[in-house]
Amino acid sequence: MRYSIFSLLRQALTGHQGWAPAWRDAAPKPAYEVIIVGGGGHGLSTAHYLAKVHGITDVAVLEKGFIGLGNAGRNTTIIRSNYLLPGNNPFYELSMKLWEGLEQDLNYNTMVSQRGVLNLYHSDAQRDSYVRRGNAMRMHGVDAELLDARDVRRMLPFLDFGNARFPIQGGLLQPRGGTARHDAVVWGYARAASGRGVDIVQNCEVTGFLWEGGRVAGVRTSRGDIRARKIGMAVAGNTSTVAHMAGLRLPIESHVLQAFVSEAIKPLVPCVVTYGAGHFYVSQSDKGGLVFGGNIDGYNSYAQRGNLPTVEDVCESGMALMPAIGRVRVLRSWGGIMDMSMDGSPIIDRTPVAGLYLNGGWCYGGFKATPASGYCFAHLLARDEPHEVARALRLDRFAAGRLLDEKGQGPQPNLH
């Protein structure tokens, strides 16, 4: 069923009794051409582009629980492509372009809102750094505008411009950045992939791999063995755990990242704002709640919950940036498991194990990368060669010294 104003009118006249399920909750078949482990945004987008772009529909997406209950539903929904390095910038710009046409592509309202992303700077050195980043973005055809304090004040008059330690001097704005509805993205990709014949298998946990002639030939699951010619991993914070089942040790650590939402207030924050004097970012949802977050908790963890000192640190940064929110109540928080790579950039590549492919190491950038991640991973699975914009995202770059250290933090996953 195609969603449109006409289908909505038809259903309205019949009491909305004729809506079909958005996707098929399929039972697993004994074998597929491609199995994708992980039913989040990256796995589902990979399945969609495998079917749509490459015509490969004999695909199963295996999810240990229900789709969208992992990191896809545990983030702050920001989309942007304001990256510096040549290995990252074209990739995230491809993602931005796919975001801009996603609702038409999927025939689903993913609530993409290009309200802008503003990164504030508080010193001359930070301004110079943002000038460099903005110029690099423009050289790759990405929109970037450098704002001074007066420009920022016109946009966000409620910020603490007079902060003695961290005065706001300006910001780097990407007008095309913004937000999207995380669960709607998952549902949209699931619906589109299912409509092209992909099997979405929920409550199907992968517990091991099947082997044949020194290569993986399938997976062992809680719903039985399933064979496949190619297997792609897209399991976010559980990447190291699943890879370990295949005898792989990856340059990835898992950390918890907390996010928060406040009670609903009147429209206040018109764009996404990041604090240059501390890791804090905030936007306002359509329901009126402030959605915000900060740094990872800083220690290895597979828990979807964090510690109170990080909560305090994030809230202190919010107060330093915008004291007006001091009496706003925080309603809830959640944690996602980040697969932090050694240089802070992702990996889309074949693994040393024949038949096994890797999509991981997304650090903080997983949600914004969802469309391009699936597009490039589908290209790799279908053609056994990297997509042009993902050639730098190889697994062997750590051994070869071709790192993509966007933040310049060195081999410190917890600092990226």
N, C-alpha and C positions, 0 to 999 in steps of 0.2 A: 504494500500500500504506500503510495506516494503522499506525503504530507503537503497540503496546500490549503488555501482559503476555501476551495471548492469541496475538498474532502471534509474540512471542518464543518461546512454548512450542511453537507449530506448527513454527517453524523449527528449534528444538532437536531435535525428533523426526525431522526430515529432514536432519540434518547441516548446517543453515544453507545449503542450496543454492538456496533460493528467493528470496533477497533481491533486490529490484530496485534498479538504480542510483538514487541519491538524486535526481538531476536529469538531464535530457536535455542532452547536449553537442550543441547544435543547429547545423546549417549555416545560414548567413544566407539569407533570402529576398530577392527584389529590392526589396520595399517593405513598410513597416509603417505603422501609424498613429502610433506613438511609438517613437523610438529613445532609449535612455539610454546615454550614453557613460560607462563606468566600472562595473566589476563588483565593486566593494567593497560594504561594508555599506550605504552610503547608496543606491547605485544599485539594488541588489537589493531593499532594503526599499521603494524607490519602486515598482519593478515589482510587488512583492507587493500593495501597497495599491492600485495602479492596477487590478489584476485583482480583488482582493477587495472593495474599497469602491466602486469606480466602474464595475466591469464591463468595463474596457478590457483585453482580453487580446491584442490584436494589437500586441505589444510585443517589442522586442529589446533585450537588455542586451549591449553590446559591451565586451569586456575584451581589452586588448592582450596579456596573458599568460594565466595561469590565475587564476580568481577566488580572492580571499583572500590573494594574494601581495603586495599593496600595503600601504597603511597599516592595513587591516583586520587584518592579521596582525602589525603592528609597533607595538603600543601596550601600555599597562599595565592595560587591561581594567576601569578604574574607571567606575562608574555612579553618578550623583548628580544632585540638583536644588537644591543649596544656593546659589542665585544671588540677587543683590541687586535688580537693576533690573527694573522692570515689563515691559520689552520682552523680557527673557530668562527671568525666573522662570516665567511660565506655560508657555512653550515647553518648558523642561527638565522641568517637573513633568508635562506631558503625556507626555514621553519616559519618565519614571520610572513612570508608570502603565501605559504600554505594556510596559515591561520586566517589570512584575509579572505580566502575563498572557501574556507572549510564548511561553512553552513550550506553553501550551494552544492559543494561536492557530496556532502553526506545527506543532504535533504533533512537536516536536523538543526534545531536551535541550540547552538553551543554557547550562546550569550557572549560572543566575542565583543569586547568593548575597548576600542582603541582610544583610550582617554589620556594616554601619554605616560611616560616614565621619566621622572626627574631625579637625578643624582646630585645631591647638594655638595658643595665644596666649602671649606672653612679656612683655607690658607692659600698663600701664593703658590706654594709647591703643589698643592692639590689641584689648584686651578690649572697649572701648567700640565699636570698629568691628564686632566680632562680635555684640555686643548689637544693633546696628542691623541687621546682616544677618539675624540670627535673627528679629527682630521683623518685618522685611520678608517673610521666608519664611512666618511664621505668618499674616500678613495675606493671603497667597495660598493658604492652606490646606496649606502644606508643613510637615512635621514638623521641629522644631529644639529642641535642648536645650542650655542653657549649663551647662558643668561647671566646677567649681573644681578646684584642684590635688589635693584629696583624692579627688574623683571620678575624675580621670584616673589617679591612683596606683593606685586599686583595679583599674582596667581594664588598665593598662600599667605595672606596678611596675618594669620593667627600664629605663625611660627615665632620662635624666640630669636629675633634678629639681634637683640642686644646681649646675648649670652657672652659673658666676659671671656670665658675660656675658648668657646667655639663659635665665634660670630659667623653668621651665614653670609658669605661673600657672593654667592651665585650658585649656578648649577648647570649640569649638562642634561638637556632634554631630548628624548626621542619621542616625537609626537605620535608615531605609529604604534608605540608600545601600549600596553594596557593590561587587561585581565580577560579571562574566560572562565566559564563555569566548569569546574573540574569533573564532576560526575556526569554532566551532560556530554562532555567530550568522550568519556568512556562509553556512555550509552549510544552516542552517535556512531562511533567507530564500530561498536558491536553490532548495531543494527545494519550498517552498511556492509560489513563483512559477512554477516549471516545471510543477508539478502543475495549475496553472490555465491553462496554455497559453502562458506566456511563453517566448520563445526566449532561451536563454543561450548566447551565441556567444563562445567563448574563442579566444585567439590571433588576434585581429582588431583590429589597431591602426588607429585613425582618423588619417588623414594629411591631411585637408582636408574642405572642405564643398562641396556642390553648391548652385548658386544658380539661382533662377528668379523673375523679376519683382521683384528687389530683396529677396527673402527666402531663407532657407536652405530647400532642398528635399530635403536628404539629406546623406550623408557619403561621402567617399572613404575606403576602407579597404584594408588589405593583402590583403583577400579580395574586393575588387571594390566597385563603387558600390552603395549602399543608399539608397533614397529613403524619406522619411517626412514626415508632415504637421507633426509637432512633434519637436524634439530637445532633450533635457535633458542638461546637463553635470553630472556628479558625480564629478570626477576628483581631488579633494583637492589635493595639492601640485603637480599638473600643470595646475591650472585656468588659470593665466596663459598657459601654452603652447598649450593647446587653444583658448582664447578668441582668442589672437593669430591663429590660422588663420582666424577669422571677422572679423578687423579690429578686435577689441576690446582696449582697454587697461584693465585692471581695477585697483582700489585694493587689490591683494594682492601680498605678497611670499612667496617660498618659502624656508623655513629647515629645517634638519635638527634633529630632536629624538631624542636617544638614550634608550634604556631598557636595563635590565640584569636579569639573574636570577642568583641565587646557587645554590650547592649546596643540596640538601635538608637541612633541620634539623628537629628536633622542633617541634611547634606552639608558636609564640612570639607572633606578632602576630595578635590575634583580629579586628581590623578594619582598615580602611584608615586610615593615619595620615599627616597632612601636617605638615611642620615650619614653624612660623610665622616663624622667624628666617632662613630661607633656603628656596629653592624645592626641596623634597625631599618625595617621597611614597613610601610603601611599603605593600605588603600581602603576604600569604603565600598561595601557590598551594596547590591541593589535593595537589600532589606534594611540598610542603614547601619549595620554593624561595622566597626573598624576591624579589619583583618590585618594582623601584624605578626612579625617574627623577628628573629635575630640570629645569633650564632648557634652552631651545633653545641651540644653539651660538652664535647671535648674528650670523651673517653669512649672506648669501644663498647658497643651495646647492640643487642638485637631486640630491645624492648621498645614498644610503641608508647613510651611515657618517659618523661624527663625529670630533672631534679629542680628543686625550688630556687637555688642560687641563680640558675639561668633565667627563671621566671622573673626574679628580682632585677637581674641585669637588663633584660629586655624592657621591662616596665620603666626602669630608670632612664634608659635611652629615649623612650617615648616621651617621658616627662621633660627631659632636657631639650628635646626638639620642639615639643608643642605642649606647654604647661596647661593649656585649656582642657586637656583630657583628664586632668588629675582626679576628677570626681566621677568619671565614667567607669561603670562596673565591667569587669571581665566576666563573661558568661561561661566560657569553656575554653579548654586547650586540648591539644592532641599532639602526638608525635609520629613522625615518619622515619623510617630507617634509611639513611643515606649511604649509598655505596661510594665512599670517598676514594678516588684514585690518587696515585702518588704525585701527580702534577696538577690535579684539579680539573682535568679535561676528560671527556668520555672515551670509551673504546667501542668501536664497531668493526669487528674483524673476525676472520676465521681463527679458531684455536689450534694448538698443535695436535689436537685429537681430531682425526679425520671424521667428517660428518657433523662436527659440533661447531656452532657459531655463537659469538658473544656480542651482546648489546648491554653495556653496563658502565659503571664508573661515572655516574651522572652528577654526583655531588649535589650542589644546590640547583643545577640547571635542568633537572629532569622534566618538569612539566612544560616549560616553555619550548623544549625541544621535541615534544611529542610528535608533531607531524613529520618533521624532517628525520627524526630518528626512525620512525616506521618506514618512511620512503627510502632511506638509504639502506636500512637493514633488509628490506624486501629486495632491493637491487642486488645486494651481496648474496642473499640466499638464492635468488633466481639465476644470477649470472656468474657467481663465484669470483667476482672482482668488485673492488670498492667503488662506490659512487664518487664522482669527481670532487664533490665538496666534502667528502669524508675520508679522503686519502690520507690525511694527517692523523686520523683517529685510530691508528694501528696499535695492536698490542705490543709489537716488538720495538716501539719507540723508546721504551724504558731501557732496553738493553743497548739500543743504538745511540742513545743520547739525543734523540730528536724530541725533546719534551715540549709540551704546550702549557707552559707555566703562566697562566693568565694573570695571576696575582703576584708572581715573583716570590713565592714563599718557599721554594725548594721542595725536596721530597718529604713533605710533612702533611699527610692527608688531613689531619685535624685542623690545619691552618688554612685550608683552601676554601 
